[in-house]
Amino acid sequence: MADNGKYCIGITYIDRMIEIGLSVFNSILFLLVVKLIIDPDKLFFCKI
């Protein structure tokens, strides 16, 4: 039973980390899209 409890906590922790990771990833994507819309020349220059 104790092991099962640890397992559940571990899964919850991993889910939380994935959730945070996805939100950070989405924020970065959003910022890139905004940058692309506002200033496409600079972003294009950075890619080269």
Secondary structure, 3 states (H helix, E strand, C coil): CHHHHHHHHHHHHHHHHHHHHHHHHHHHHHHHHHHHHHCHHHHHHHHC
